[in-house]
C-alpha cells in the first residue's frame, strides 16, 4: 500500500512538473518590475533616494512590457537590465553621491519579470562602498 501511494505521489509530482514546463513554452505578456532596499543612515537622504527609485523605476518609464515565450523575453529583459541599470554611469554616480564613504550603507535593486504564472528573476545590482581602499562595489549578485 505504501509503495502504491509513493508511486501515485511521484506521478502527481511529475505531472505537475510537466504542466509547469508546458506553461513556459507559451507566449504571454510579461512586465518588468523591481524590488529595492535602501539602507542610508540619514533619514532625509534615505527618503530622497527612495522617492527617486519610486519615480524612476517603479512609476516611470523603466518598466517595459514584453510579449513572447519566457526564454526569449528573459533574454530581452536581461539586456535591458544590463544596459539601463548595471552599466549606467549616471545611476552609479547618483547612488554613490548619497552613500557615506566607508559606511555600511547600500542601495539594492533587483529586476524581475512578472507574468500570468509568477515572477522570474532577471538581475540584481547593489551600490555600496567597499571596505578595501574605499573603492566601490557595484557587482552583480
C-alpha positions as CSV (number, residue, x, y, z in Angstrom):
1,X,0.0,0.0,0.0
2,X,2.8,2.4,0.9
3,X,4.5,1.6,-2.4
4,X,1.3,2.4,-4.4
5,X,0.9,5.7,-2.5
6,X,4.6,6.6,-3.2
7,X,4.2,5.8,-6.9
8,X,1.0,7.9,-7.1
9,X,2.7,10.8,-5.3
10,X,5.7,10.6,-7.7
11,X,3.3,10.5,-10.6
12,X,1.5,13.6,-9.4
13,X,4.8,15.5,-8.9
14,X,5.9,14.5,-12.4
15,X,2.6,15.6,-13.9
16,X,2.8,18.9,-12.1
17,X,6.3,19.5,-13.3
18,X,5.4,18.7,-16.9
19,X,2.4,21.0,-16.7
20,X,4.6,23.9,-15.3
21,X,7.1,23.4,-18.1
22,X,4.5,23.4,-20.7
23,X,3.4,26.9,-19.5
24,X,6.9,28.2,-20.1
25,X,6.6,27.4,-23.8
26,X,3.5,29.6,-24.2
27,X,3.6,33.1,-25.5
28,X,2.2,35.6,-23.0
29,X,2.6,39.1,-21.6
30,X,5.3,40.0,-19.1
31,X,6.0,43.2,-17.2
32,X,9.4,44.2,-15.9
33,X,9.3,45.1,-12.2
34,X,11.7,46.0,-9.3
35,X,12.3,45.2,-5.7
36,X,14.6,47.5,-3.8
37,X,16.0,48.2,-0.4
38,X,17.6,51.5,0.7
39,X,19.7,51.5,3.8
40,X,21.0,55.0,4.5
41,X,21.5,56.4,8.0
42,X,20.3,60.0,7.2
43,X,16.5,59.8,7.0
44,X,16.3,62.7,4.6
45,X,18.7,61.2,2.2
46,X,17.0,57.8,2.5
47,X,13.7,59.4,1.7
48,X,15.2,61.2,-1.3
49,X,16.7,58.1,-2.7
50,X,13.5,56.1,-2.1
51,X,11.5,58.7,-3.9
52,X,13.9,58.7,-6.7
53,X,13.7,54.9,-7.1
54,X,9.9,55.0,-6.9
55,X,9.6,57.7,-9.5
56,X,12.3,56.5,-11.9
57,X,11.9,52.7,-11.7
58,X,8.5,51.9,-10.2
59,X,6.3,54.6,-11.6
60,X,8.5,55.8,-14.5
61,X,9.4,54.5,-18.0
62,X,11.8,51.9,-16.7
63,X,9.0,49.2,-16.7
64,X,8.9,47.8,-20.2
65,X,6.4,45.1,-21.2
66,X,7.2,42.2,-23.4
67,X,5.2,39.5,-25.2
68,X,6.6,36.1,-26.1
69,X,8.0,32.9,-24.6
70,X,9.7,33.2,-21.3
71,X,13.1,32.3,-22.5
72,X,13.1,34.9,-25.3
73,X,11.5,37.6,-23.1
74,X,14.1,36.9,-20.3
75,X,16.9,37.5,-22.7
76,X,15.4,40.8,-23.8
77,X,14.8,41.8,-20.1
78,X,18.3,40.8,-19.1
79,X,19.7,43.0,-21.9
80,X,17.5,45.9,-20.8
81,X,18.7,45.5,-17.1
82,X,22.3,45.4,-18.1
83,X,22.0,48.5,-20.3
84,X,19.8,50.6,-18.0
85,X,21.0,49.5,-14.6
86,X,24.2,47.5,-14.4
87,X,26.1,49.7,-16.9
88,X,24.5,53.0,-16.1
89,X,27.2,55.5,-15.1
90,X,24.5,58.1,-14.2
91,X,22.8,55.8,-11.7
92,X,26.1,54.7,-10.1
93,X,27.1,58.4,-9.7
94,X,23.8,59.3,-8.2
95,X,23.7,56.5,-5.7
96,X,27.3,56.9,-4.6
97,X,26.8,60.6,-4.1
98,X,24.2,59.7,-1.5
99,X,26.2,57.0,0.4
100,X,28.8,57.8,3.0
101,X,32.3,56.6,2.1
102,X,33.4,53.6,4.2
103,X,29.9,53.1,5.8
104,X,27.6,50.1,5.7
105,X,25.0,52.0,3.7
106,X,23.7,50.5,0.5
107,X,21.1,50.6,-2.2
108,X,19.8,47.3,-3.5
109,X,17.9,46.9,-6.7
110,X,16.5,43.7,-8.2
111,X,14.8,43.3,-11.6
112,X,12.2,40.7,-12.3
113,X,9.7,39.7,-14.9
114,X,6.1,39.3,-13.8
115,X,3.7,37.1,-15.8
116,X,0.5,35.1,-15.5
117,X,2.2,32.2,-13.8
118,X,4.5,34.1,-11.4
119,X,7.8,36.0,-11.4
120,X,11.2,35.4,-12.9
121,X,14.4,37.0,-11.5
122,X,16.4,39.0,-14.1
123,X,19.2,40.6,-12.2
124,X,20.5,42.4,-9.1
125,X,22.6,45.4,-8.5
126,X,24.0,46.7,-5.2
127,X,25.6,50.0,-4.7
128,X,27.8,50.0,-1.6
129,X,31.2,51.4,-0.7
130,X,33.8,48.6,-0.3
131,X,35.9,48.5,2.8
132,X,39.0,47.8,0.8
133,X,40.7,51.1,-0.4
134,X,37.3,52.9,-0.3
135,X,36.6,51.7,-3.8
136,X,33.1,50.9,-4.7
137,X,31.3,47.7,-5.1
138,X,28.6,47.5,-7.7
139,X,29.0,43.9,-8.6
140,X,26.1,41.8,-9.8
141,X,25.0,39.2,-7.3
